[in-house]
């Protein structure tokens, strides 16, 4: 048996409430080889992590065993959703059309107007109610029956039981032994409950669709066509037909079809759909552009590099969908409540029926106070009528839907809004955890600074005095050797050195035996010389002496906040090269904003302590909160040190060396401009390469979680207050079913307000 883990996404059909999601989750979890399951009622999606030998058909079988279905992937899409909503609306309208005469008949019953006899009214109530309950409501009843057959109880079961019980009273008034006075005809009430349920289901599904519109909105940003240059001619093709390597022409006002590189022309591009920043970004030959952004300047030609599922937009959509399908830890309580909610409601309804039947005077004490004010409260009715009235109200008022929708709808709206602002949350847990963060650990290079090092100083000293060597090497020769050795390095300092040599028109030699020591330096053979480039610690380890003016110049450059490296040729120090990495324009302001939020900021870097402290002081980080000269493999230990001190840490980085530390932190935050592995290791990805986006991520996290708590509070309060009111006979069943869906809609509407959030 293979234990390689795979993930399968299933689109579930037939779920009517959060308890349905719990039943599906339990059934899938029971499948051998399934490691984890997350079923989202709001998105009607199940994410299943399982061994690769667990087939798709086995997962479908488990869902069907729970009483639900799985939609084929090919059937998914906005068109199918619109068609289903149209069907639901048509069904609800037709149900109310048949129900409308019942309203008129009830007016006759409650007013002195008496054109019909009681017998005639009872007959008509039953005639009009029957098709509404059993024809238009057949989907609800069949769902309830199938669920009960498989041992599961859902919201449809409560509605079906309530409406059928009310309809049965319409039959009972004609049963001789029961007697007309023994029970009142509530068949019309049953029809109104079912018709209201159908309207509520339509409104709820429509609202859920709007709450999840973030993904559709992102996908709608994609360009439809592209002007591809093939065989020297320009052809308009569908964006799906663009291949990697194709050159496309993008005119002013058009969307860039796919991610790529500008190969001709200059322009400015509106990247707000990706970064949330409205300021256009200048682009010239060699610059990267993001698919679906808008060309606002001149005509450019772009070589496509990432298309289809590999494009930036496709990855963003995938991340947002993934986040929307996850759970927030606080939802665990909701899941436990909803799992037992329907059986509990059935028990309470049964208890209500029994108490009103055998002890109406005792249980009706509170209802007596409401009788003068509420026209539907009549304690003079027969106990059986009172028992049916109260128990039906309990059944239809106690909907766990609001509880089930509280968290996922807020996640759907919130993560979509975050994506529009260039903040990508990978899961709901990160959103909740971020609110508890008290310490932010910032990697210096590429996070606080641009990460674009450039050479500022080259000091070769006095060879005779400092090196004592007979062979004199001039500055260009030393630079040639150092740059040639670094040509095999991907380190920012190495790239700065090679770029500087290139600017000085220095030819490179071919390095041999290249060896890199992470966080310290490199060694290579160039033109017969052994060349070392690295920091003082590296030179100490390889026993290369750094003395005289080299040491003095090294100290002076580091005091200026520059990063200085040493160059040795054949074991003798020959130069000090200083590079500077400029601080990002918004770093000072953003770090100040983090402090205003009560967060403690730390900086971590592989640079020497003097340079690190100079940078920290410039951006407002306390010198005693600087972790300097930290090797890449030691960053994870530094995160642990802070955590062991009781801190809740957010690690912010952008490089491949940051990946382990990002994983270790309570929340790992990576810039989307960084390497793919860093992004994959993070909990939050920031598309903008600036700390402003980090501040925004804290704000968004706080707002989303606050909205979740609001939703859960009102959902719990609703059920806590509504159940006893119905139990005590004070709530009319029709008002109960309307209130039930009003509760769900209020939760969805409250979540949708996140879409209008200003960050």
N, C-alpha and C positions, 0 to 999 in steps of 0.2 A: 504494500500500500504506500502511495506517495503522500507526503505531508506538506508538499509545497502549497502555500496558501494563495487562494485566488479570491477575487471579489466579484459578486454578481449583483446587478441591480434589477429589481423586479418592480413593475408597475402594477399595484394591487387594485382590484375592482371589488365593489360591493361593501366597502367599509362605511359604516354610518356614524361611528363615534370612536372615541379614544379607546374604549374597551375592545373594539374590534381589532385595533392595532395591537393591543396586548395579546389577543388570541392568536393572531397571525405570528407574532413574535415568539410566543410559546411553542407553536407548532413547528416553526422553522428551527428553533433552538434544539428541539428534540431529535432532529435529523442527525444521525451519526456522521461525524466528520465536519459538522458546522461548528465553528469556533466562536463566532459573534454575530449578532443580528441587531439591526436597528430599523424599526418600522415607524415611519412618520405618517401620522394620520392626515396632516395638512397637505403634504405633497403626494400622499397616497403611494409612497415609494418604500420599498424594503431594500436595505443594503445588507448583503449576506457575505461574510468572510468564511471560507470553507476550504477543505482540502481539495486538490484538483481532481480527485476521483469522484467527487460528489457532482453528479450531472445536473443540468438545468431542469430536466424532466422531474427529477426527484424533488427539487425545490418547489416546482409547480404543484406536484402532488401534495406536498405538505401544506401549501396554501389552500388548496382545494379541500383537504381534509379538515381544515379549520372553518370551512364554509364560505370561502371567498375565491376570487379568480385572479388570473394573471393576464394582463394585456400583452399581446404580441408587440415587440419593439416596432414593427412596421406600422402598427396602428397608432403610434403616439404622434402627437402634433397638435398645433393650435387649432387646425381645422376640425379635428375630431372633438376637441374640447368644446368648440363653439357649437358643433352639431348636438352634442350631449346637453349643453345648456339650453339650446332651443327646444329640444325634446322635453326637458324638465319643465320649461316655462309653459309649453303647450299643454302638458299634462295638468299642471297646476291651474291654469286658466279654465280648462274644461271641467275640472273638478269643482271649481268655485261657481261655474255657470250652472251646474246641476245642484249645487248647494244653495244658491241664492233663493229659491222658493222656500227653503227651510227657514230662512231668516224671516220671511213674511209670515209663515205659519207660527213662528215663535212670538211674533208681535201679536197675533190673534190670541195666543195663550196668555200673554202678560198684560193685555189691555181689555177694556170692556167690549171692544169690537168682537162680535161673535157670529160671523157669517157661516161658520161650519160647526158641526157637532164635535165633541171630544173624540168620538170614534173616528170620524172622518179625518180629523187632524192626525190622530195616531197612525192611521193607514197611510196617509200621504207622507208623514215623516219617515216611515219605514220604507216606502217606495223610493223616495228621493235619496235616502241615506245608503241604501243597499249598493247601488252602482259606485257611489263615491268610495265607500269602504272597501268593497271587494273587487271592483274593476280598476278604478283609477289608483287605488291604494294597493293593488295586488303585488307590486314590487316590494313594498314595505312588508307585507304579510308573508310573502314567500321567503324574503331574507330572514325574517324572524323564525319561520318554521325550519328552514335549513340550518340556522344557527342552533336552535334548540335540539334538533336531531343529532347534532354533533357535540352537544353539551356546552354550547357557548350562548351567552346572553348579551345582546347589544341594544343600542338605542331603538332599533327597529322592533325589537321584542317588546319594549316598554310601550311604544306607540301602538303596535298591533294589539297588544293585550288590552290597552286602554280603549281603543276605538271599538274593538270587537265586543268588549264588555258593555260599552255604552249601547252598541247596536242591539245586543241581546235583550236589553230592557225593552226595546221596541217590539220584540217578539213576546216577551213575558206579559205585557199588558193584555195580550189576547189569550193567554193560557188560563182556562177556567179555574183551576185549583189555586192559582196564584192570587187571583183577584185583582181587579183594576186598581184598587186602593193600596195594594201591597207594594207597588213600585211605580215610579214615574217614567215616562217614555223619554230616554236620553239618546235615542237613535240619531236624532238631528245633531246632538252635541258630538256624537261619534263622527259624523260626516264632517262637521266643522273642524274637528281635531285633525282628521286626515287631510282635509283640504289645506289647512294652515300648515301642517307638516310638509306638504308638497311645496308650498310657497317658500317656507323656511329653508328647505333643502336646496331649492334653486338659488335663493339669495345667498345662502352660505357658500355654496360651490362657486357662485359668481364672485363673491368677495374673496374667497381663497385664491381664485385665479388672478384677481387684481393684486393680491398681496404678493403673489409669486411672479408678478410681471417684470421683476428686475432682470431675470434671465432672458425673457423675451425681448426686453428693451435692449440688453447688451447684444443679443444676436441680430436685432434689427439694424444695428449700427454697421454691420458688415456691408461692404460694397457688393453690388449685384454683378457688375461687369468689369472687365479690364481691357485696356488697349495694349495688346501684346505685339511686339516687333518680331516678325518671323520672315525669314528670307528677304530682309530689307524692307518689308512692307508692314504696315500697321493693321492689325485685325482686332475687331471687338469680339471678345469671347466671354463666356460665363466665368465668374471668378473661380468656380470649381475646376475649370479646365486650365488654370494657370499651373505650370510645373516649376519645380525648383530650377533656378538658372535662367528662367525666362526674363526678358527685359520688357518692362511695361512703361508706357508713357502716361504720366499723370499731369493733367493740366490744372490751372488754377480753378478752385471750387470743386474739384473732384476728390473722391476718397482714394487713399492709397489702398490698393486691393489686398496686398499681403505684406508681411514683414520682409524687409529687405535692406539693400544698401544703395544709396544714391550713386549712380555711375556717370551722370552727366547733369549739369545745371545746378542752380542755387534757388532756394525758396525759403519760405517760412511755413511751418506746419502747426495746425491746431491739434494739440495732443490732449485736450481736456477730457476726452472720453476715456483715456487711459490713466491720466495722472490727476485729474481734477483741477489742474492749473489752466486758467483761461489765457494766459500769456502765450502767444505763438512762439515756436522754437525754430531758430534759424537752422537750415540744413544746406550742406554743400557736398561735393563729391567725397565719398568715403564715409559719410555719416549714415547711421542706421535710422530707418523709419519704421513706424509701427503700422501694421495693417489697420484699416478702417479710420485712421486719422485723416484730417482734411487738409489738402494742399491749399494754402491761402496766397502763395506768392507766385513764382514763375513756373514755367514748364520744366519738369525734371524727368529723367529716366531712372527707373529703379530696377535693380536685379532682385528677383524674388529669391529669398533664402529659406523662409518657413511658410508653408502653405497648409491649408486644411486644418487638421487636428493639431498640427504642430505650431500653428500661429499663436501669437500673443492673445488675441481675443478668444480663441477656442480654449486656451489654457485658463483664462480668467473665468469663462463660463463654467468650465469643469470645476474650478476651485469654489465658485459660488454655489453651484449645485451640490457639491460635496459638503460644504458648510451648512447649507440649508437642510441637508438630510441627517445631520448629526444632532446630538442632544446636549443640552446644558445640564451640568450636574444637579442643579436645583430641580430639574424635571423628574428626578428619581422619586421624589415624594409624590408628585402628580401621577406617575406611572403606578405606584403602589395603591394610591387611592382609587384610580379608575379601574384597576384590575378587579377590585372587589365591589365596585360601585353599583353595577346593575343588580347583582344578586342581593346586595344590601337593600336597594330600593324595592325590589320584589318582596323582600321580607317586611319592610316597613309598610308597603301597600297592603299586604295580607293582614298585618297587625291592625292597620287602620280599619280595614273592612270588618274584622272580628269585633273590635271594640265598639265601633258605631252600631253594629248589629245587636250586640248583647248588652251594651251599657251606654246607650246614646245620651242619657241624662248626665252621666259622669264625664264623658269625653266632650260633650257639647257645652260645657260651662263657659269656655272662652268664646265659642261661636255665638253664644247668646248676646254677648256685648256687641257683636258685629251685625246681628240680625236687623236692627233698625236702620242701619246705614248701607247694607249690602243687599240688593234686591234678590240675589240668587241664594241667600241664606234663609232657609225656612225649616226651623226645627220642628214644625208641625207635621212634616212629611213622615212617611213610614220609615222605621229603622233600616229596612233593606235599601230604600232609596237613598237615605243619608249615607249608608255604608258604601254603596256603589259610587255616589258622587265624590266622596272624600278619597277613596282608593284610586279612582280614575285620575283625579287631580294629582295625586302623589306620583302615579306612573308617568304622566306626561310632563310634569314640571321638573323632575329630577334628571336632567340631561347632563352627562359628563362631557358633552362636546366642548363647552366653553373651557373646561379644564384642559382638554386635549389640544385645543387650539392656542392656548395662551402662550406657550413657548415657541412652537414652530412658526407661527405667523409672524411673531416679532423677529425671529431669526431670518425668515424669508425677506421681510421688508428691510431689516437692518443691514444684513450682509450685502444686499443689492445696493443700498445707498452707500455703504462703505466702498464697494467696488467702483462706484461712480467717482469716488474721491481718491481712488488709487490705493485703497487699503483692503487687502484680501485676508480675511480670517479663514483659517483652514478648518476650524471646527468650533462648536459652541462652547466647549470647555475653555478655550483660550479667551473667549469673551468674558466668561464669568471670572476666570483667574486674574485677568488684567486689572480688575477693580481692586484686588487685594495686593497688588504689587506696591512695594515701598522703596525698592532699590532698582535703579536702571544702570546697567553696566554697558558702557559704550566703547566699542572698539574704535581706536583713533583713525586709522587709515581707511578712507573710503566711507566713513560714517560721520565723524566730526570734520574731517578734511576731505578734499576732493579725491585724494588717492593718486593724483597725477603729479608725481615727483619730477622736478627739473633741477639740473645741476646749477648751483649758484657760485661755487668756489672750487678751484683746483689749486692745491698747494703742493709743489714738488720739492721744496726745501733746498738745502745746500748738500749736494751729494757727497762732496768731500768731507764736509763737517759731520753730517748726520749718518751717512751710510758707510763712509770709510772705504768706498769701492773705487777701484781704478777705472772701471768702465763708467763713463758718464752717459746717462740716458736723458734725453731732453723731454720736455713736457708732452709733445705730440707722440713720441715713441711710447712713453708710459701710458698715455691715454689709449693708444692703439692696442697695447697689450691688455689693458684692463677691459676695454670695450669688447675686444675679441673674445676674451674669457667669458664675459657676461652675456655674449650673444646667444649662449645656450640656456640662459636663465629667463624665467618668467616673472621674477621678483620685480616689483615697481622700481626699486633703486637700480637694479640691473638694466631695466628698460630705459630709465632716465639717462644712465651713463652711455648706453649705445646710441640713443637719440642725440645726445650732446655731441658725441664723436661724429655722427653722421652730419650734423649741422656744421661741424668744423671741417668737413670734407676729408676726414681721416679714413683711409682704407682699412678694412678689417682683415685679420688673418683667420685661419681655420683652427678652432680650439680642438684639442685632443684630450682624452682622459678627463672629461668634465665631471666634476663631483660637487654636489650641493649639500651643505650642512644646514638644515632648516633653522631659520632664525639666527644664523651666525655668519655664513659666508659661502664662498665658492672657491674651487681650485681647478686649474686647467693648464695644459701645456700649449704655449703659443710660440711659434718660431723658435723652438728649442729652449724657451724660458719657462720656468715654473712660476705661474702667476697665482697669487692669492688676493682676493678682495673680500673684506669682511669687517666686522666690528672688533673693538679691542679685546673682548672676551675670546673671540675666535683666534686672534693673533696670539693671545696668551697660551691657548691650548696647543697651538702648533709651534710654540717657542720662537716666535718672531718678535724681536725686540722693537718696542715703540718708544723712542726716547727723543731728547733734544727738542728741536723746534716742532717736530711732528706732534708730540704730545701736547705742547703748549697750544698749537693751532687747533688741535682736536677739541681741547677744552673750551677755547674761545668760540668756536663755531657752535658747539652744543649749548653754550650759554645764550647764544642768539636764537635758540629754538630750532636750529637746523639739525638734520640727521647727517652725521659724518661717518664715512667708511674709509678704511685704510687700504692701500694698494702695496703689495710686496712683490718683488721680482727676485727669484732665486733666493728666497729666505731673507731678503733685506727690504725694510720699509722704504718705499720710494715716493709715496704721495698720500695726501689726505684730500678726499673728494667730498664736498658737502652738497646735499640735496635738500630742497625745501618742498613741503607739501602744503599748499594754501588751504586755509580754513574756509569751509563753506559759508556763503553769505548769511544763511539763516541759523547757523549753529549757536551763536551767542543768544539770540532771541529765543530759540527753541529750548535751550537748556534753562534759561531763565523761566520760561513757561512751565517746564517740568518742576522746577523748584517751587513755583507758585502753587502747583498742585500738591505740594507736600512730599514730592519724591526726592530721594537722595540719589545724586548722580556720581558715578565712578567712571574712570577711564582706564582702559587696558591697552597695552601696546608692547611691541617688541623693541621699541626705541629705548635709548638710554634714558636714565632718570632725569637728567638735566633738561634734555629736549622735551621729554614728556611733560614735565612740570611747567615748562614755559608755555606749551600749547594749552595745558589745563588752565593755567592762570588767565590766559587770553580769553578763554570761552566761559570762565566763571565756575570751573570745577576746583574744589579745594585741593591743594597740593597733597594733603594727607590721604586723599582718596584716589591716588594715582597708582596703578599697577604697571610698573615699567620693566623692561628687559624680560618680558614673559615669552617663553618659547611657545610656538603654536600648540604643541602637545600638552602644555601646562595650563592653557586657558580654562580647560574644563575643571582643573583643580581649584583655580581661583574662584570659579562660580560656586563650587562646593564649599569653599571657605566662607563665602558670604552666607550661603544657605545654612551652614552649620552654626553661624552666629545668630540664627533666627530670622534672617531676612528673606523676603519673598522677591526673587530676582527676575528681572526682564533683561535678557542679554540681547544686545543690538549689534549686528555685524553684517558683512557683505562678502566675505571671502571664503574660500574652500577650507582655510584653516579654522574658521569659526564654527563649522558644522557640529563638531562634538559638543562645544560649549552651548550652542543654540539648543541642542537636544537636552542638555543637562538642566538648563535654566527652567524656572517655573513657566516662563513664556519666552520663546525664542522669536526674535523679530529680525527679519532679513530684508535688505533692500532688493527690490526686483531688478535693479541694475547690476546686482551681484551675480555670482556663479550659480548655475542650476542646482548644484548639490547643496549650497547654503540655503536656497529657497525651499528645497524639498525637506530640509531638516528643521525648518522654522514652523512656528504656529501662526505667525502673522507675516505677510509679505507686503512691503511698501513699494509700490510701483515708482513713486517719486524718489529720487536719490537725495532726499533731504530730511532733516530732523523735524521739519514742520509736519510731515506726514506721520511721524511718530507721535507727536502731540495730538494730532487728529485721531490716531488709533485709540489713544486713551479716552478721548472725548466720546468717540463712537461706541466703544465698549461700555462706557458708563451709561450712555443713553439707551443702548439696546437692553442692557441688563435691567435698568430702571423700568423700562417698558414691560419686560417680562414679569417683574415683580408686581407691577400695577395689574397686569392681566390676571395673574394668579390670585392676587388679593380679591379682585372683584368676582372672579369665578368661584372662589371658595365662599365668599360672603353670600353670593347669590344662592348657591346650593344650601348653605347653612341656614339662611333665613327662609327660603322658599319651601323647603320640605316641611317644617313644622306648621307653617301657615296652611299648606294643603292638607296635612294630616288632621288639623283641627277643623276642617270643613269650611274654611274662610275663602278658599280660592276656587273660582269657577274653572272647570277643565279647559275651556276654550281660551280663557285668559292665560291659563297656565302654559298652554302650548305656544301661544304668542310670546309670552315672557321668556320661554325657553330659548327660542330662536333669537329674540332680541338680545339675550345675554351673549350668545355666540357671535352675533353680528357686532355687538359693542366691542368684544375682544378683537375681532378682525379689524374693525375700523380704527381702534386705538393703535393697533400695530401698524396699520397703513400710514399713520401720521409720521412715522419714521421716514417715509419717503420724502416728506417736506422738510426734513431736518436740515438746518443750516450749520455747516461745520466751519 
